[in-house]
Amino acid sequence: MGLYLCPVEQNLAILIADLSGYTALTETHGAAAAADIIDKFHDMVRRALVGASRLHERVGDEVMIVSEAPGDLMHTAAMLIHLCSAEHQFLQVHGSLHYGPVLKRNEFFFGATLNLASRIAAIAAKGRFWCSADFIRVLPDSSQYVFESKGMHRFKNVRNETELFELQTGSQDFFYIDPICRMVICDKEKAIAHPEEQNIFFCSKQCLEIYNSHK
């Protein structure tokens, strides 16, 4: 008889995001235009991933990104907003950042943490990420960003009221991401610039060499 392993909960940072106005665009311009938007959005998501952040699930225009490092996920949210805003006439992204215990089974996550993250994402303003106090509490350095309180909110089937905060990405200078190790580079003067390609920086000569070897 095979050994049954009981699934174990783990604490995880969760980002859920989608595009504001995507449904209306689909109805107006059709499936082909919507598919083009999704392809571009998913490319932005991949480019926005920082450090330990990883794309776990995508359904239509909604993505779920998870990380054991909340700070990496915060940078990912800021980068995703920046990439969508920088793209000419692109839809605005909005979503949530939350932290707590989740149960993983058959590559899927379950639990109240995931449900609350989804509900927060649904009410976040266009171009904004709303965070729970639980998420901000576990950040290694929350002073890197400014968070504006959006007050207490009550959600269906959630026992206690939840205070939400809006991530103020405008307070953060634009940063770069090492394309190899996905490390955040806040000070490009201390980084290694690619000798030929503009706006590509590396944290070490080793990452630069790996990047060039893959070309």
C-alpha positions in Angstrom: 0.0 0.0 0.0 1.4 3.4 -1.0 2.4 6.0 1.6 -0.1 8.9 1.8 1.5 12.3 2.6 -0.8 14.8 4.2 -0.6 18.2 2.5 1.0 20.9 4.7 0.1 24.6 4.8 2.8 27.1 4.0 3.0 30.9 4.3 3.1 32.5 0.9 2.9 36.0 -0.6 0.2 36.2 -3.3 -0.3 38.7 -6.1 -3.5 38.6 -8.2 -3.9 40.9 -11.1 -5.9 41.5 -14.2 -6.6 44.2 -16.8 -9.2 46.9 -16.3 -11.5 47.2 -19.3 -10.5 43.8 -20.8 -14.1 42.5 -21.0 -15.3 45.6 -22.7 -12.4 45.5 -25.2 -13.3 41.9 -26.0 -16.9 42.7 -26.7 -16.0 45.8 -28.8 -13.0 44.5 -30.8 -13.5 40.8 -30.8 -11.5 37.7 -29.8 -8.4 38.3 -32.0 -7.7 41.7 -30.5 -8.3 40.4 -27.0 -5.8 37.5 -27.6 -3.2 40.0 -28.8 -3.7 42.0 -25.6 -3.3 38.9 -23.5 -0.1 37.8 -25.2 1.4 41.2 -24.6 0.2 41.3 -21.0 1.7 37.8 -20.3 5.0 39.0 -21.8 4.9 42.0 -19.4 4.2 39.7 -16.5 7.2 37.5 -17.3 9.5 40.6 -17.6 8.2 42.0 -14.3 9.0 38.9 -12.2 11.6 39.8 -9.5 13.7 37.4 -7.5 11.7 34.5 -6.1 8.4 35.6 -7.7 7.0 33.1 -10.1 3.9 33.0 -12.3 1.7 30.2 -10.9 -1.5 30.5 -12.8 -3.1 32.5 -15.6 -6.7 32.4 -16.8 -7.6 34.9 -19.5 -6.4 38.3 -18.3 -6.0 37.2 -14.7 -2.7 36.1 -13.3 -1.6 34.8 -10.0 2.0 35.3 -9.0 3.4 33.8 -5.8 6.6 34.2 -3.8 8.2 33.1 -0.5 9.8 36.6 -0.5 7.1 39.3 0.0 9.7 42.0 -0.9 10.2 40.5 -4.3 6.5 40.4 -4.9 6.2 44.0 -4.0 8.8 44.9 -6.6 7.1 42.7 -9.1 3.8 44.6 -8.7 5.6 48.0 -9.1 7.3 46.8 -12.2 4.1 45.4 -13.7 2.4 48.7 -13.2 5.3 50.5 -14.8 5.4 48.3 -17.9 1.7 48.5 -18.5 1.7 52.3 -18.0 4.7 52.7 -20.4 3.0 50.8 -23.2 1.2 53.2 -25.5 -2.6 52.9 -25.2 -2.4 49.7 -23.2 -5.0 48.7 -20.6 -4.3 49.5 -16.9 -3.5 46.6 -14.5 -4.8 46.4 -11.0 -4.6 43.8 -8.3 -3.9 42.7 -4.7 -0.9 41.7 -2.5 -1.6 39.5 0.4 0.2 37.1 2.7 -0.8 34.1 4.7 -1.1 30.3 5.0 -2.1 28.3 1.9 -2.5 24.6 1.2 -0.9 23.2 -2.0 -2.4 20.1 -3.6 -1.8 18.8 -7.1 -0.1 22.1 -8.0 -3.1 24.2 -6.9 -3.4 26.5 -3.9 -6.4 26.5 -1.5 -7.4 28.4 1.6 -8.8 31.6 3.0 -5.6 33.6 2.1 -6.2 33.0 -1.6 -9.9 33.8 -1.3 -9.2 37.2 0.4 -6.4 38.0 -2.1 -9.0 37.5 -4.9 -11.6 39.7 -3.2 -9.1 42.5 -2.6 -8.0 42.4 -6.3 -11.6 42.8 -7.4 -12.0 46.2 -5.6 -8.5 47.6 -6.3 -8.6 50.9 -8.3 -7.3 51.0 -11.9 -3.5 51.1 -12.2 -3.2 50.3 -8.5 -2.3 47.4 -6.2 -4.1 47.2 -2.8 -2.3 45.4 0.0 -3.4 43.8 3.2 -1.8 44.7 6.5 -0.6 41.1 6.7 1.4 41.7 3.6 3.0 45.0 4.7 3.8 43.5 8.1 6.2 40.9 6.6 8.0 43.2 4.2 11.7 43.3 4.9 11.8 47.0 4.2 8.4 48.7 3.8 10.1 52.1 3.8 11.0 51.5 0.1 7.4 52.4 -0.8 4.6 54.5 0.5 1.3 52.9 1.4 -1.9 54.9 1.7 -4.6 53.5 3.9 -7.9 52.8 2.2 -9.7 52.1 5.4 -11.4 49.1 6.8 -13.3 46.7 4.5 -15.6 43.9 5.1 -15.8 40.9 2.7 -18.4 38.2 2.4 -17.5 35.1 4.4 -14.5 36.8 6.1 -15.0 37.1 9.8 -13.1 40.3 10.6 -12.8 43.6 8.9 -9.6 44.0 6.9 -7.6 47.3 6.6 -6.3 47.8 3.1 -3.5 49.9 1.8 -2.7 51.3 -1.7 0.8 50.8 -3.0 2.0 54.2 -4.1 4.3 53.3 -7.0 4.8 57.0 -8.0 7.0 57.4 -4.9 9.5 54.8 -6.2 12.2 55.7 -8.7 12.2 53.3 -11.7 14.4 50.3 -11.2 15.9 47.7 -13.4 15.9 43.9 -13.2 18.9 41.7 -13.9 17.5 39.5 -16.8 19.4 36.4 -15.5 19.0 36.2 -11.7 15.9 38.6 -11.6 17.5 40.7 -8.9 16.3 44.2 -8.4 18.9 46.9 -9.4 18.0 50.2 -7.8 21.3 51.9 -8.4 22.4 51.4 -12.0 25.7 53.3 -11.2 26.8 50.4 -9.1 25.6 47.8 -11.6 27.2 46.4 -14.7 25.7 47.8 -17.9 25.5 45.8 -21.1 28.2 47.1 -23.4 26.0 47.1 -26.5 22.3 47.0 -25.4 20.7 50.0 -23.8 18.9 49.9 -20.4 20.1 46.3 -19.6 22.0 46.0 -16.3 23.5 43.1 -14.3 24.4 42.6 -10.7 27.6 40.8 -11.6 30.0 39.9 -14.5 28.8 36.3 -14.2 25.2 37.3 -15.1 26.5 39.4 -18.0 28.5 36.4 -19.3 25.5 34.0 -19.0 23.3 36.5 -20.8 25.8 36.9 -23.7 26.2 33.1 -23.9 22.5 32.6 -24.5 22.3 35.0 -27.4 
